[in-house]
Amino acid sequence: MAIARITRSPWWVGGGSMLALTVAVGPLIMTTMGFFMGPISKDFGWTRGQISAALTTCSIAAAITSPFLGRFIDRIGLRKVVTRLSDGPVGSLKPQDSISGRRK
């Protein structure tokens, strides 16, 4: 019975969220961007300010849209949301495949 009480504690949600944010892709990109900024600016001809502005814009957009996406997931379910959001990138590959002549 004691284990059931511990796992129902809201602190487990906070701890799990903290762990997920620690190992997720977002923090990895944010912490390593300074290392890759030099090669990216050389390859593409962008300034460090332009790269930083793009990264900041993406972070702000993610912060604004995350609550709405969470509400959408709660309302219709994770599987349906992931399926609908992946239809765009996967569907964009179809014209490329048909142009290459592999499918008829």
N, C-alpha and C positions, 0 to 999 in steps of 0.2 A: 504494500500500500504506500510505503514511503516513496518509492520510485515514481509512482503515478503522480504524487503530489509535486515532486521535483520537476517532472517533465511538463506539468501544466503551468508552471511558473512563467510569467511574462518575461522574466530575465533570460530565459532560453531563447526567446525570439530576438531579443536585443543582442545577445551573444552570437547567435547564428548570423544575424544581419551584419554584425561587425566583422565576423570572420569572412563572410561572402564578399563584403566590400574590400577587405584587405587583399584577397587573392583574385579578385575579378579583373577583367580586362581594363576597365577605366583607370584605376590607380596605376596599373602597369604602364599604360600609355602616358599618363601624366608625369610619372617619375622618370621615364626614359626619354621623354621628348627633348630635353636639354642635350642629351648625348647625340641624338640623331638630327638635331636642328642644323648643324653645320653641313653635313653631307646633303641633306634635303635642299638647303638653300643653294648649294653649289650645283646640284643636278638640275634643279628646276628654275634657277635664277630668281627665286623669291627672297625677300628680305626676312630677317628674323622676326620683325614686327608683323609681317603678313602671316607667317606661320603661327605665331602666337595669337594673332587675332582670329584665325580660323579655329584654332584649338579652343579659345575662349568662347567663340560663337557656338561651337558644338556642345561645350559644357553647359552653357546657359540654356540652349535649346533642350538638352536632356533634362535639366532641372525643371524646366517649365512643363514639358510634356509627360514626365514620369507620373505625377499624380493622376492625370487623365488616363494614361495607359493602365495604371493600376486599377482605377475604377472600372475601366472597360473590361479588364481581365476578370475582376470580381463579378461583373454583371453577366458576361456571356461564357466565361471559362477560358482557361489558358490554351487549350488545344485549338479552339476556334480562332483565337487571336493570333497565335503563332502561324496557323495555316493561312489566314488572310494576309498577314504581314509578309510571309515568305512568297506569296503568289506574285508579287511585283518583281523581285529580283529573279526568281525562277522563270517567270513568264517573259522577262526581257531576253532570256537566252534562246528562246524558241525562234525568233526571226534570224538570229545569227546561225543557228543550226540549219535552218531551211535554205539560207543563202549559200552555205558551204556545199550544199548538194548531197549531204549524207542522207537526209530523209526526203521522201517524195510526198 
